[in-house]
């Protein structure tokens, strides 16, 4: 994928997530209805946390070796997810949606950085042989050279798609992207 394709895919997938989440009213936001007795709030915290993880990996790796906390996140995905849900437990519905809306641009900007035309190919050897987030593969491994920037972005996309399917199935809803685009406020613009 080229830069524009990645940006479009990340934004479109996030728009789908937001269109689904926006249909769930605040009174059901924290009900443990999703697989694993998670609430919608928990699941969205989990998605946001992996966006932040990717930003950390992309940015820190340019400066030094990745810290153990970022490497450990892939070695113990469940523990990382639990910490993320606790960390975001008190964030409001609106703040969660705002954070999710802003994240794709930040993730991609961090991924590209000063990477030149081959930015997608940069690899993270410290993450070699770590478990992935891919919900369709149990205990899958990443190559011995470590994942690439492009590979991690594709992984985040697949991860979010699988969670959107869970949301849709659990709440018996479909994303209406056109309606959501028309009704969603534009960041930084106050609606009258």
N, C-alpha and C positions, 0 to 999 in steps of 0.2 A: 504494500500500500504506500502511496506517496503521502506527503504531509496533509494535503487537502482531503484525501480519502480518510485518513485517520481522524482528522478533526471532525469531518462530517459524521463518521461512524460513532465517535465518542459522544458528540452532541446529540445525535439522533437516538442513541441508546439511552442517554440520560433523560432526554425528553420523554421517552417511553416510560421510564421509571417515575418521573414526576407526574406524568399523565395518569398513571395507575394510582400512585400515592395520593394525589389530589382528590381522587374519588372517595377516599376513606375519610370519613369525618372524625373530628377529634375524639368523640366519645368511644370510638372503636380503635383508635390509633395504638393504644397500649394493651389491647387484649391479646393474650398468648394463643393466637389462632394458627399461626404458621408452623410448618414442621419444626420439631425440636422445641415446641412450646415457646416459640419466639413471637414477639409482637411485630407489627409493621415498623414501629420505632426501632426495635432491636435490629431488624434486617437492614433498614436504611443506615443505621449507625455502622453496621458491618460493612456495607458498600462504601460509605464515606471513609472509613478507616483504611480500607485497602487502597483507595485513591491517595490518601495521605502517605501510606507506606510506599507507594510507587514514587511519589514526589521525593520522599526521603532517599530512596535508592538512587533515583536519577541524579539528584543534586549532590548528595554526599559522596557518591562514587567518583565524581569528577575531582574531588579534593583529597580523598584518602580512602583507606580500606573501610568497607561497610562495618558499622558497629554491630556487636552481637545481637542487639535487640531487633534489628532489621533482618538479619540472617535467621534468627530464632523464630521470627514470625512464620516463615515457611516451614520450619521444622515442627512447630506446634501450632497449627492453624487454629485449632479449637481454643487454645489459651489466648491467642491474639484476639480472636473474635470476642471472647468473654471480657477481656480488658476493654475493648472498644465499646461494648455495650454498657459497661459500667461507667466509662468515661463520658459517654454521651447521654446517660440516663436522664439528666435534668434539662437537656436542651429542648426547647419548645418545638412544636410541629412546624411553625413558620420558619424558625431559625434552621431547622434540619433541612427543609426544602430549599431555603436560600443557599445553604452550604453545598448541597448536592448540585444545585444549578450552576454554581461558580466553579466547581471542581474540574470538569473536563478541560477547560481552557488552561487551568494551572497545571494539570497533569501533562498535557501535550507540550506546553512551554518548557516544563522541566525536562521532558523527554528529549526535546530537540536541543535546548540550550545552545552552546556554541559548537554543536556537533557537525556542522557542514552538511554536505549532501548525503553522506553515509551515516547519519545519526542513528538510524534504525538498527544498524549492525553492531553497535557497541555492546559488548558482553560483560556479564557479571560473574566472574569465576567463583566468587565467594558463595554464590547461590547454586552452584552445581550440585546435583544429586538431592536437591531439596524437594519436598512435596509441593505440588502445585495447588492452585485454587480451583482447578477444573473439576466441576461437580460431576462430569461424565466419566471421570477416571479416578479409581480408587488408588491412593498411594502412588500416583504417577511420579515419574522423576523427570528432571530437566537434564539435558545433555551434560557431559563431563566438562564442556567449555563454559557452562552456565548459560542462562537465558540471554537473549538479546533484548534491546529496548523495544524493538518491534514485536518480539515474542511476548514480552510482558504486557504490552498494550493490547494485543490480541487476546491474551489470557484474561485481562480485566474485562474486556468486552464480552467474552463467552461467560464469564462468571456472573456479570450483571444480567445477561440474557436468561440464564438459568433461574436467577432470583425473581426476575420479572414474571417468568412462567409460574413460579410458586405463588406470587401475589395474585396473578390473574385467576389461577385455579382456586385458591383459598377463598377469595372474595367474590368469585364468579363475575369478574369484570374484564373488560377489554380496554386497551388504551385508545382514546379518541384523540389522536395527535392534532388534527385540524382544530377541533373545538378547544383543546388545551392551548394551542398556539394563540388562538384568538382571544382567550380569556386570561392568559397568564400575564402578569405585569412584567414589563421590560425592566431589567435591573438598572437602578439609578434614576428611574423616571417615576415620579409620584403621580398616581392616577387621581383625578378629581371625582 
